[in-house]
Amino acid sequence: MQEKGSISIHTENIFPIIKKFLYSDHEIFLRELVSNAVDATQKLKSLAQLGEYKGDLGELKVRVTVDKEARKITISDRGLGMTAEEIKKYINQIAFSGATEFVEKYKDKDAAAKDQIIGQFGLGFYSAFMVAKEVEIWSKSYKDDTLTAHWICDGSTEFTLDEPTGEHAKAERGTDVVLHVAEDSDEFLEEARLKGILTKYCKFLPVEIEFEGEVINQTAPIWTKQPAELTDEDYTKFYQELYPFSEAPLFWIHLNVDYPFNLTGILYFPKVKDELQFQRNKIQLYSRQVFITDEVKDVVPEFLMLLHGVIDSPDIPLNVSRSFLQADSNVRKINSYITKKVADKLAELYRKDRTGFEEKWSDIGLFVKYGMLSDEKFYEKAKDFALVQNVAGKYFTLPEYQEFVQANQKDKNDQTVVLYTTDAEAQHGFVQAAQDRGYDVLKLDAVLDPHFIGQLEQKLEKTSFKRVDADTVGKLIEKDEQTESVLSDDDKTKLQGLFKSAISNEQMHVQIEALSPQDAPVIITVPEFMRRMKDMQRTGGGGGMQMFGSLPDSYTVSVNANHPIAQRVLRAEDEAGQKLARQAFDLALLAQNMLKGEALTAFVKRSADLLAAE
């Protein structure tokens, strides 16, 4: 007996609207239909385990075939199957009423609405109409004494449902969904296109997926197993499957939690360059082993976006929008959980193998610093294992380093001053001057370090950071004792004037300093505040930082009043004094790698002339 019917809904033709709003990418239809087939198969297996189905399960594969000539794609399973009544209930009533609700809810929304949660409306099956002009269902229930159900719909609100018998009946339990592909969807009749979609979305589904005679998936990926079952080789092999041609990961974290949400997965720490080059397609998000997306920004904390691996949570619906991810409470909990697990893993590595942790620091330091900057809870955990390294190559935790320098590097205001270099070679003279005073110097040359320094100054009590070339060494850490100048006030004024005349550059601000005779005759520095603001602006400080990028450069030229060259400049005639002053200034420029081009050529010539005059 054949039944014809229609659903009473407000919209005359619902499918063009579903087609417009349902998904942003039409290829999703195959994921939805294969996922439905897998669900039907899994449910039958569960019934068998419970003793509610006593028949022979047989081979439980999901098969996908394509007939290009007949323009048909078929998705077949040997799962639960459906009776005619069940098709009416689950395919017609739920889906069409859900479609009506969907249209009503989103009819006035813009295109951003189309990725909303389709699952809540029961519309996954109807993704088939994005590529098909007609869809057939042939289904036979697992229940005894049930007939084949045959449903046809052409994308209108009309359907046909009958129960064929004899040669037209379906011989085996399960469901075949047959798509008669529309003229504007020829691409989905190509085997390579379909295989690509299946590989992308279905390669880890828990039921074998066969396409044109080939099984394309692993049914038990390692994240579904217990860590005790796995070896290091298993983890590294899986990593190579996910990311061919990549270097082996540093280490990994196996996620496995079932309360207050369900989450499994493996996150790998890759070897990375010390650069903020976030590749946001390296962590794959799954729901019950079905691939959802590799845009996981709202699930994974921003600072961990450089990690690789997979996350699987059935608590995240298959069809999610960006706004859903941002608002969903489970997603927020997952985000916090991942942060905690990463922090705990790093702390464990530090405790168990300090030497190994130090060896990995050049690779993991970027993660840790970014995490400390962006997440307060992570900072609280990481402050005890985050490392800094001095120019001698020795590593310290932050508490260790404070204790190491506080006795010798406290200024007259009882403030601990941490000295650092961003380029130990280029700033070698300044590093050496600091070390000659018995001071220690850190290497803080990573891209995030300008921001990290700012954070540490806020967090660490009575502690400031100064780059070694931010001032003369005596002013970097000011003590109560002061070096007396051998020059009178008049001599200082005259010496300053000679150097100003010789330099003639508004960006260079000359001052006379009473330094040690062993210090350089002229020292050029960039004030700490100005240089730091420019560094932060270059590394994405954003906001108010932008203004500092456009400020002119400003340099302090400290002339050492107690150096013999100062005496020579003062004793010389004005023109000769200016030449000596210029030569001393150019030496300082050369020490800062700031003397180039024509100015460098002129300096070399003057130096040769001075040597000849001797």
C-alpha positions as CSV (number, residue, x, y, z in Angstrom):
1,M,0.0,0.0,0.0
2,Q,1.4,3.4,-1.0
3,E,0.9,6.4,1.1
4,K,1.2,10.0,-0.1
5,G,1.2,13.0,2.1
6,S,2.3,16.5,2.8
7,I,3.2,18.4,5.9
8,S,1.3,21.5,6.9
9,I,3.8,24.2,7.3
10,H,3.9,27.9,6.7
11,T,6.5,27.9,3.9
12,E,5.4,26.5,0.6
13,N,8.8,25.1,-0.3
14,I,11.0,24.6,2.7
15,F,14.0,23.1,1.0
16,P,15.4,26.1,-0.8
17,I,15.4,27.9,2.5
18,I,17.1,24.9,4.3
19,K,19.6,24.8,1.4
20,K,20.4,28.5,1.9
21,F,20.7,28.4,5.6
22,L,21.6,24.9,6.6
23,Y,25.4,24.8,6.2
24,S,28.1,27.0,4.9
25,D,29.7,24.2,3.0
26,H,27.6,21.7,1.0
27,E,30.2,18.9,1.4
28,I,28.9,18.4,4.9
29,F,26.0,16.4,3.6
30,L,28.2,13.3,3.4
31,R,29.4,13.7,7.0
32,E,25.8,14.0,8.2
33,L,24.5,10.9,6.3
34,V,27.5,8.8,7.2
35,S,27.3,9.9,10.8
36,N,23.6,8.9,10.9
37,A,24.5,5.5,9.4
38,V,27.2,5.0,12.1
39,D,24.8,5.9,14.8
40,A,22.3,3.3,13.6
41,T,25.0,0.7,13.6
42,Q,26.3,1.6,17.0
43,K,22.8,1.5,18.5
44,L,22.2,-2.0,17.1
45,K,25.5,-3.1,18.6
46,S,24.4,-1.7,22.0
47,L,21.1,-3.6,21.7
48,A,23.0,-6.8,21.0
49,Q,25.2,-6.3,24.0
50,L,22.1,-5.7,26.2
51,G,20.6,-8.9,24.9
52,E,17.7,-7.0,23.3
53,Y,18.8,-8.1,19.8
54,K,19.6,-11.7,19.4
55,G,20.1,-11.9,15.7
56,D,23.4,-12.3,13.8
57,L,25.1,-8.9,13.6
58,G,27.1,-9.9,10.5
59,E,29.5,-7.4,8.9
60,L,28.7,-4.0,10.3
61,K,30.2,-1.7,7.7
62,V,28.9,1.5,6.3
63,R,29.2,1.6,2.6
64,V,29.4,4.6,0.3
65,T,29.1,4.1,-3.5
66,V,28.7,6.4,-6.4
67,D,27.3,5.7,-9.9
68,K,28.3,8.6,-12.1
69,E,26.3,7.4,-15.1
70,A,23.1,7.1,-13.0
71,R,24.0,10.2,-11.0
72,K,23.5,8.4,-7.7
73,I,25.3,8.4,-4.4
74,T,24.2,5.7,-1.9
75,I,25.0,5.5,1.8
76,S,24.2,2.0,3.2
77,D,24.3,0.6,6.7
78,R,23.3,-2.6,8.4
79,G,22.1,-0.9,11.6
80,L,18.8,-0.6,13.3
81,G,16.8,0.2,10.1
82,M,13.3,1.8,10.3
83,T,9.8,0.8,9.8
84,A,7.4,3.0,7.7
85,E,5.9,4.4,11.0
86,E,9.4,5.3,12.2
87,I,10.2,7.1,9.0
88,K,7.0,9.1,9.4
89,K,8.0,9.9,12.9
90,Y,11.7,10.6,12.6
91,I,12.1,11.8,9.0
92,N,8.8,13.6,8.4
93,Q,7.4,14.9,11.7
94,I,10.5,15.8,13.5
95,A,12.5,17.1,10.6
96,F,9.7,19.1,9.0
97,S,8.5,20.6,12.2
98,G,12.1,21.4,13.0
99,A,12.5,22.9,9.6
100,T,9.6,25.2,10.3
101,E,11.1,26.3,13.6
102,F,14.4,26.8,12.0
103,V,13.0,29.0,9.3
104,E,10.9,31.0,11.8
105,K,13.9,31.6,14.0
106,Y,16.4,32.6,11.3
107,K,14.3,34.0,8.5
108,D,15.3,37.6,9.4
109,K,18.9,36.8,10.3
110,D,21.9,37.5,8.1
111,A,24.3,34.9,6.7
112,A,26.1,34.5,10.0
113,A,23.0,32.6,11.2
114,K,23.5,29.7,8.8
115,D,26.0,27.8,11.0
116,Q,23.7,27.7,14.0
117,I,23.0,24.5,15.7
118,I,21.3,22.4,13.1
119,G,21.3,19.3,15.3
120,Q,18.7,20.8,17.6
121,F,16.2,20.9,14.7
122,G,16.7,17.3,13.5
123,L,17.8,18.6,10.1
124,G,21.0,16.6,9.6
125,F,19.4,14.2,7.2
126,Y,18.0,17.0,5.0
127,S,21.5,18.2,4.2
128,A,21.1,15.6,1.4
129,F,18.9,18.1,-0.4
130,M,21.8,20.5,-0.8
131,V,23.2,18.3,-3.5
132,A,20.3,16.0,-4.5
133,K,17.1,16.8,-6.5
134,E,15.5,13.7,-5.1
135,V,16.2,11.4,-2.1
136,E,15.1,7.9,-1.5
137,I,15.2,5.9,1.8
138,W,15.1,2.1,1.6
139,S,15.0,0.7,5.1
140,K,14.3,-2.6,6.9
141,S,14.0,-2.6,10.7
142,Y,16.0,-5.1,12.9
143,K,12.6,-6.0,14.5
144,D,11.0,-9.3,13.5
145,D,8.1,-9.3,11.0
146,T,8.6,-5.8,9.6
147,L,8.3,-4.8,6.0
148,T,10.7,-2.8,3.9
149,A,9.9,0.9,4.0
150,H,10.5,3.0,0.9
151,W,10.4,6.8,1.2
152,I,10.8,9.3,-1.7
153,C,10.9,13.1,-1.6
154,D,11.9,15.5,-4.4
155,G,12.7,18.5,-2.2
156,S,9.2,19.8,-1.9
157,T,7.0,19.3,1.1
158,E,5.5,16.2,-0.7
159,F,6.6,12.7,0.0
160,T,5.7,9.2,-1.0
161,L,6.0,6.3,1.5
162,D,5.2,2.6,0.7
163,E,6.1,-0.9,1.8
164,P,7.2,-2.9,-1.3
165,T,7.3,-6.6,-1.2
166,G,8.7,-9.4,-3.3
167,E,11.6,-8.6,-5.6
168,H,11.3,-4.9,-4.7
169,A,11.7,-5.5,-0.9
170,K,15.0,-4.9,0.9
171,A,16.6,-8.3,1.7
172,E,18.7,-7.2,4.7
173,R,18.3,-5.2,7.9
174,G,19.5,-1.6,7.6
175,T,19.1,1.5,5.6
176,D,20.1,2.7,2.1
177,V,19.9,6.5,1.5
178,V,20.0,7.1,-2.2
179,L,20.8,10.6,-3.5
180,H,19.8,11.5,-7.1
181,V,22.4,14.3,-7.6
182,A,21.3,17.6,-8.9
183,E,22.7,19.2,-12.0
184,D,24.5,21.9,-10.1
185,S,26.4,19.4,-7.9
186,D,28.3,17.4,-10.5
187,E,31.5,17.7,-8.3
188,F,30.0,15.2,-5.9
189,L,29.8,12.5,-8.5
190,E,33.6,12.4,-8.7
191,E,35.2,9.6,-6.7
192,A,38.2,11.7,-5.7
193,R,36.0,14.4,-4.3
194,L,33.9,12.0,-2.3
195,K,37.0,10.2,-1.0
196,G,38.5,13.5,0.1
197,I,35.3,14.4,2.1
198,L,35.2,11.0,3.7
199,T,38.9,11.2,4.6
200,K,38.4,14.6,6.1
201,Y,35.4,14.0,8.3
202,C,35.2,10.2,8.7
203,K,38.7,8.9,9.0
204,F,38.3,8.0,12.7
205,L,34.7,6.9,12.9
206,P,34.1,3.9,15.1
207,V,32.5,1.8,12.4
208,E,34.3,0.8,9.2
209,I,33.5,3.1,6.3
210,E,34.0,1.5,2.9
211,F,34.1,3.6,-0.2
212,E,34.3,1.8,-3.6
213,G,35.7,-1.3,-1.9
214,E,38.3,0.4,0.3
215,V,38.0,1.0,4.0
216,I,39.0,4.6,4.6
217,N,39.0,4.9,8.4
218,Q,40.6,3.8,11.6
219,T,37.9,2.7,14.0
220,A,39.9,2.9,17.2
221,P,42.3,6.0,17.1
222,I,44.6,6.1,20.1
223,W,42.8,8.9,21.9
224,T,39.9,6.4,22.5
225,K,42.3,4.1,24.4
226,Q,43.7,4.4,27.9
227,P,47.3,5.8,28.3
228,A,48.4,2.5,30.0
229,E,47.6,0.7,26.7
230,L,49.9,2.9,24.7
231,T,53.6,3.3,24.1
232,D,55.7,6.3,23.2
233,E,55.9,4.8,19.7
234,D,52.1,4.7,19.5
235,Y,51.9,8.4,20.2
236,T,54.7,9.5,17.9
237,K,53.3,7.2,15.1
238,F,49.9,8.8,15.4
239,Y,51.5,12.3,15.3
240,Q,53.2,11.4,12.1
241,E,49.9,10.2,10.6
242,L,48.3,13.5,11.6
243,Y,51.2,15.7,10.5
244,P,53.4,13.9,7.9
245,F,57.0,15.3,7.5
246,S,56.9,17.1,10.8
247,E,59.6,16.7,13.4
248,A,58.9,14.4,16.3
249,P,56.9,16.2,19.1
250,L,58.6,17.2,22.4
251,F,56.0,15.5,24.5
252,W,52.2,15.1,24.7
253,I,49.2,15.2,27.0
254,H,46.6,12.6,26.9
255,L,43.2,14.1,27.9
256,N,40.6,11.8,29.4
257,V,37.7,13.2,31.6
258,D,34.1,12.2,32.1
259,Y,32.9,14.7,34.6
260,P,31.6,17.4,34.6
261,F,31.8,16.9,30.8
262,N,33.1,14.3,28.5
263,L,36.4,14.9,26.8
264,T,39.2,12.8,25.3
265,G,42.1,13.7,23.1
266,I,45.8,14.1,22.7
267,L,47.7,17.4,22.6
268,Y,51.2,17.5,21.3
269,F,53.9,20.1,22.0
270,P,55.7,20.5,18.7
271,K,59.1,22.0,18.1
272,V,58.5,25.6,17.1
273,K,60.5,28.6,16.1
274,D,60.5,31.3,18.7
275,E,58.0,33.3,16.7
276,L,54.3,34.1,17.0
277,Q,53.3,32.3,13.9
278,F,50.0,30.8,14.9
279,Q,48.8,28.1,12.6
280,R,45.2,27.7,13.7
281,N,44.5,24.5,11.8
282,K,46.7,22.2,13.8
283,I,44.2,21.0,16.5
284,Q,41.3,19.0,15.2
285,L,38.0,19.0,17.0
286,Y,35.8,15.9,16.9
287,S,32.5,14.9,18.3
288,R,32.2,11.1,18.8
289,Q,35.1,10.6,16.4
290,V,33.4,12.7,13.7
291,F,35.5,15.6,12.5
292,I,33.9,19.0,13.2
293,T,36.4,21.7,12.6
294,D,40.0,22.8,12.9
295,E,39.0,26.2,14.0
296,V,39.3,25.6,17.8
297,K,40.0,29.1,19.1
298,D,37.2,29.1,21.5
299,V,37.7,25.5,22.8
300,V,41.5,25.7,23.2
301,P,43.1,28.7,25.0
302,E,44.7,31.2,22.7
303,F,48.1,30.6,24.1
304,L,47.9,26.9,23.2
305,M,47.0,27.4,19.6
306,L,50.5,26.3,18.6
307,L,49.8,22.9,20.0
308,H,48.9,20.0,17.7
309,G,46.6,17.1,18.1
310,V,42.9,16.2,18.5
311,I,40.1,16.9,21.0
312,D,37.0,14.8,21.0
313,S,33.9,15.7,23.0
314,P,30.3,14.5,22.6
315,D,29.2,17.6,24.6
316,I,30.0,19.8,21.5
317,P,27.3,19.4,18.9
318,L,28.3,18.4,15.4
319,N,26.9,21.6,13.9
320,V,28.1,24.6,15.8
321,S,28.5,28.3,15.1
322,R,31.3,30.5,16.3
323,S,28.8,32.3,18.6
324,F,27.7,29.0,20.1
325,L,31.2,28.0,20.9
326,Q,31.8,31.3,22.6
327,A,28.7,31.1,24.7
328,D,28.4,27.4,25.6
329,S,29.2,26.5,29.2
330,N,30.7,23.2,28.3
331,V,33.1,24.8,25.9
332,R,34.2,27.2,28.6
333,K,34.8,24.4,31.0
334,I,36.7,22.4,28.4
335,N,38.9,25.5,27.8
336,S,39.7,25.8,31.6
337,Y,40.3,22.1,31.9
338,I,42.8,22.1,29.0
339,T,44.6,25.0,30.6
340,K,44.9,23.2,33.9
341,K,46.1,19.9,32.3
342,V,48.8,21.7,30.3
343,A,50.0,23.5,33.4
344,D,50.0,20.3,35.5
345,K,51.9,18.4,32.7
346,L,54.6,21.1,32.5
347,A,54.9,21.2,36.3
348,E,55.3,17.5,36.4
349,L,58.0,17.5,33.7
350,Y,59.9,20.2,35.6
351,R,59.7,18.3,38.9
352,K,60.7,14.9,37.5
353,D,63.5,16.0,35.1
354,R,64.8,19.6,35.6
355,T,67.6,19.0,33.2
356,G,65.4,17.7,30.5
357,F,62.9,20.6,31.1
358,E,65.7,23.1,30.7
359,E,66.8,21.4,27.4
360,K,63.2,21.8,26.1
361,W,62.8,25.4,27.3
362,S,63.8,27.0,24.0
363,D,60.8,25.3,22.4
364,I,58.2,25.5,25.2
365,G,59.1,28.9,26.6
366,L,56.9,30.6,24.1
367,F,53.8,28.6,25.2
368,V,54.5,29.3,28.9
369,K,55.1,33.0,28.5
370,Y,52.1,33.5,26.4
371,G,50.0,31.5,28.8
372,M,51.3,33.6,31.7
373,L,50.4,36.8,29.9
374,S,47.0,35.7,28.8
375,D,45.6,33.6,31.6
376,E,45.8,34.5,35.3
377,K,45.2,31.0,36.5
378,F,48.0,29.7,34.3
379,Y,50.3,32.4,35.5
380,E,49.8,31.3,39.1
381,K,50.8,27.7,38.2
382,A,53.6,28.6,35.8
383,K,55.4,31.1,38.0
384,D,57.1,28.3,39.8
385,F,58.5,26.5,36.7
386,A,58.9,29.3,34.2
387,L,62.6,29.7,33.5
388,V,64.9,32.6,32.7
389,Q,68.5,32.2,31.4
390,N,71.5,34.4,32.0
391,V,74.2,35.2,29.4
392,A,76.4,32.5,31.0
393,G,73.7,30.0,30.0
394,K,72.5,29.1,33.5
395,Y,68.7,28.6,34.0
396,F,66.7,29.9,37.0
397,T,63.1,29.9,38.0
398,L,61.8,33.3,38.9
399,P,62.0,32.8,42.7
400,E,65.5,31.4,42.3
401,Y,66.7,34.4,40.2
402,Q,65.2,36.9,42.6
403,E,67.2,35.3,45.4
404,F,70.3,35.1,43.2
405,V,70.5,38.8,42.5
406,Q,68.8,40.6,45.3
407,A,71.9,41.0,47.5
408,N,74.1,42.6,44.9
409,Q,71.5,44.3,42.6
410,K,69.4,46.4,45.0
411,D,69.5,50.1,44.4
412,K,69.5,52.8,47.0
413,N,65.7,52.6,47.2
414,D,65.8,48.9,48.1
415,Q,64.5,48.0,44.6
416,T,65.9,44.8,43.0
417,V,67.0,45.7,39.5
418,V,67.1,42.8,36.9
419,L,69.5,43.6,34.1
420,Y,68.9,42.0,30.7
421,T,70.1,42.0,27.1
422,T,68.1,41.4,24.0
423,D,71.2,40.7,21.9
424,A,74.3,39.7,23.9
425,E,76.6,40.1,20.9
426,A,75.4,43.6,19.8
427,Q,75.2,44.8,23.4
428,H,78.4,43.1,24.4
429,G,80.1,46.3,25.7
430,F,77.2,47.0,28.0
431,V,77.0,43.4,29.2
432,Q,80.7,43.5,30.0
433,A,80.4,46.8,31.9
434,A,77.6,45.3,34.0
435,Q,79.6,42.1,34.7
436,D,82.6,44.2,35.6
437,R,80.5,45.6,38.4
438,G,79.6,42.0,39.6
439,Y,76.1,42.2,38.1
440,D,74.3,39.3,36.4
441,V,72.6,39.8,33.0
442,L,69.6,37.8,31.7
443,K,69.0,37.0,28.1
444,L,65.5,38.1,27.2
445,D,65.5,38.1,23.5
446,A,62.3,36.2,22.6
447,V,59.4,37.9,20.7
448,L,57.2,38.0,23.8
449,D,59.8,39.2,26.2
450,P,58.9,42.9,26.1
451,H,55.4,42.0,27.3
452,F,56.7,39.3,29.7
453,I,59.0,41.9,31.3
454,G,56.1,44.3,31.8
455,Q,54.1,41.5,33.5
456,L,56.9,40.5,35.8
457,E,57.4,44.1,37.0
458,Q,53.7,44.1,38.0
459,K,53.8,40.8,39.7
460,L,57.2,40.7,41.4
461,E,57.4,43.0,44.5
462,K,60.0,45.8,44.4
463,T,61.6,44.6,41.2
464,S,62.3,46.4,38.0
465,F,63.9,45.4,34.7
466,K,66.4,47.4,32.8
467,R,68.2,46.6,29.6
468,V,71.9,46.9,29.9
469,D,72.1,49.6,27.2
470,A,69.3,51.7,28.7
471,D,71.8,53.9,30.7
472,T,75.3,54.0,32.0
473,V,76.0,51.1,34.4
474,G,76.1,53.4,37.4
475,K,72.7,54.7,36.7
476,L,71.2,51.3,35.9
477,I,71.5,50.4,39.5
478,E,72.0,53.6,41.5
479,K,73.8,53.2,44.8
480,D,74.3,55.7,47.6
481,E,78.0,56.2,46.7
482,Q,78.7,58.5,43.8
483,T,81.7,59.0,41.6
484,E,83.0,62.6,41.8
485,S,83.7,64.5,38.6
486,V,87.3,65.9,38.1
487,L,85.8,68.7,36.0
488,S,84.5,72.0,37.3
489,D,81.0,73.2,36.4
490,D,82.4,75.5,33.8
491,D,84.4,72.7,32.2
492,K,81.3,70.6,32.1
493,T,79.4,73.3,30.3
494,K,82.2,73.8,27.8
495,L,82.6,70.1,27.2
496,Q,78.8,69.7,26.6
497,G,78.8,72.5,24.1
498,L,81.8,71.0,22.2
499,F,80.0,67.7,21.9
500,K,76.7,69.3,20.9
501,S,78.4,71.2,18.2
502,A,80.3,68.1,17.0
503,I,77.2,65.9,16.9
504,S,74.5,68.4,15.7
505,N,71.6,66.0,15.9
506,E,68.4,66.8,17.7
507,Q,67.8,63.1,18.5
508,M,71.1,63.0,20.5
509,H,70.8,64.5,24.0
510,V,74.3,65.2,25.4
511,Q,74.9,65.0,29.2
512,I,78.2,65.0,31.2
513,E,78.5,62.1,33.6
514,A,81.0,61.4,36.3
515,L,81.9,57.8,35.4
516,S,84.9,55.6,36.2
517,P,88.0,56.4,34.1
518,Q,87.8,52.8,32.9
519,D,84.4,53.3,31.4
520,A,84.1,54.3,27.7
521,P,84.6,57.9,26.9
522,V,81.2,58.2,25.3
523,I,78.2,55.9,25.8
524,I,75.0,56.1,23.7
525,T,71.8,54.7,25.3
526,V,68.1,54.6,24.6
527,P,65.9,55.4,27.7
528,E,64.3,52.2,29.0
529,F,60.7,53.4,28.8
530,M,61.0,54.7,25.2
531,R,62.8,51.6,23.9
532,R,60.4,49.2,25.7
533,M,57.3,50.9,24.4
534,K,58.7,50.7,20.8
535,D,59.6,47.0,21.3
536,M,56.1,46.2,22.6
537,Q,54.5,48.1,19.7
538,R,56.6,46.1,17.2
539,T,55.5,42.8,18.8
540,G,51.8,43.6,18.8
541,G,51.2,45.6,22.0
542,G,48.2,47.1,20.3
543,G,45.9,49.8,21.7
544,G,47.9,52.6,23.3
545,M,51.1,51.0,22.2
546,Q,50.6,52.1,18.6
547,M,51.4,55.8,19.4
548,F,55.0,54.9,20.4
549,G,55.8,53.4,17.1
550,S,55.5,56.9,15.5
551,L,57.6,58.7,18.1
552,P,61.0,59.9,16.9
553,D,64.0,58.0,18.2
554,S,65.7,59.5,21.2
555,Y,69.2,58.8,22.4
556,T,71.1,59.8,25.5
557,V,74.8,60.6,24.8
558,S,76.7,60.3,28.1
559,V,80.1,61.9,28.0
560,N,82.5,60.5,30.6
561,A,83.9,63.5,32.4
562,N,86.6,61.4,34.1
563,H,88.0,59.8,30.9
564,P,91.3,61.2,29.6
565,I,89.7,62.0,26.2
566,A,87.4,64.5,27.9
567,Q,90.5,66.3,29.1
568,R,92.0,66.3,25.6
569,V,88.8,67.7,24.1
570,L,88.8,70.5,26.6
571,R,92.5,71.4,26.1
572,A,92.3,71.5,22.3
573,E,91.4,74.5,20.2
574,D,87.6,74.7,19.5
575,E,87.8,73.2,16.0
576,A,90.3,70.5,17.0
577,G,88.2,69.8,20.1
578,Q,85.1,69.3,18.0
579,K,87.0,66.9,15.8
580,L,88.1,64.9,18.8
581,A,84.5,65.0,20.2
582,R,83.2,63.8,16.9
583,Q,85.7,60.9,16.8
584,A,84.8,59.8,20.3
585,F,81.1,60.1,19.5
586,D,81.6,58.0,16.3
587,L,83.4,55.4,18.4
588,A,80.3,55.1,20.6
589,L,78.1,54.9,17.4
590,L,80.4,52.1,16.2
591,A,80.0,50.2,19.5
592,Q,76.2,50.4,19.0
593,N,76.4,49.3,15.4
594,M,74.9,52.6,14.4
595,L,77.7,53.9,12.2
596,K,77.1,53.1,8.6
597,G,77.6,54.2,5.0
598,E,79.2,57.6,4.4
599,A,79.6,58.3,8.1
600,L,81.5,55.1,8.6
601,T,83.8,55.8,5.6
602,A,84.5,59.3,7.1
603,F,85.2,57.8,10.5
604,V,87.8,55.4,9.0
605,K,89.5,58.2,7.1
606,R,89.7,60.4,10.3
607,S,91.0,57.5,12.3
608,A,93.8,57.0,9.7
609,D,94.6,60.7,9.8
610,L,94.8,60.7,13.6
611,L,97.1,57.7,13.6
612,A,99.3,59.3,11.0
613,A,99.5,62.5,13.0
614,E,100.7,60.6,16.1
